[in-house]
Amino acid sequence: MHSASSPRRPFSSTISLWLLIISAILFWTPTVGQCGRSSTRGIMRRVRAIQAKQKQKSVQTLQAELSAAQNALSQAETEFSSASPALQAAKSELDTAKERVDAKEKELHDAMKKHHELEAQLMASQTPDSPVGKAQTQLNAAEVDLDAQVHRILSLPPHTNAVTEADRAQEWLELSDSQKHRLKEDASYHAAFEKVEAMRTHLAEQRKLLFENDPGWKASHDERQGLSQDLKALEENRKTAAMEVAVNLKKVKAAQAMMVNAQQVIMISTSQLKALGASPKTPAKK
């Protein structure tokens, strides 16, 4: 009797099936490896392209910064070349203006000294009977009366020697506040004080008339006034020269600062460009 199990495949059929599978594997494996290598090469090409683009952008940025710094340096050098001579000229003008002021001040000082000496000579030449002499006598009498009122009101001992203006000023400084208040409240003191002030005004008027009627004094006065006007004009010139120095000094310092900043940018940009393998471009000479 025959068995009920399924019939076996022939041995030759089995061998053929395995050969087919092995062939398929051998054919497929190189294809997968080849595709993998091709994909990796594509990725690397894209990475290198991105890197090259970034490098190009960095080079362009650095070159733009370098060009701007080179232009700024050229402009700063031009401004410095213009401002430096102007500064030296302004300093020279200021020195000259100072010398002129100093010379005019000395000239005016000498003129004032001679003028005061002339006034002293004119006053010394006045006799007691002259208008100035009489005014001086009246003032002296009024001051003596004022001194007497002060000593009487405050119960002070009388002066033993002639009293000068310096003596009266010192005496007033040595009075206490209460003593000064007593004097201000006393009518006789006020009357004597007002008399002194009136006599001083009268003496000043007589001095003025004496001086103005003297040809020598008038010429000296006019000379002093002219020198004062000249000095005022020279001082204005000195101020103008000083302002000119300040303006040009500011320009020089600004140009120097611009040059330093531009040189620093040029140095840094050049170094970075060289590090990227690029050659820094220099501006074309005009």
Secondary structure as GFF3:
##gff-version 3
##sequence-region A 1 286
A	DSSP	alpha_helix	11	124	.	.	.	ID=ss1
A	DSSP	alpha_helix	131	154	.	.	.	ID=ss2
A	DSSP	alpha_helix	165	174	.	.	.	ID=ss3
A	DSSP	alpha_helix	177	184	.	.	.	ID=ss4
A	DSSP	alpha_helix	187	212	.	.	.	ID=ss5
A	DSSP	alpha_helix	215	275	.	.	.	ID=ss6
###
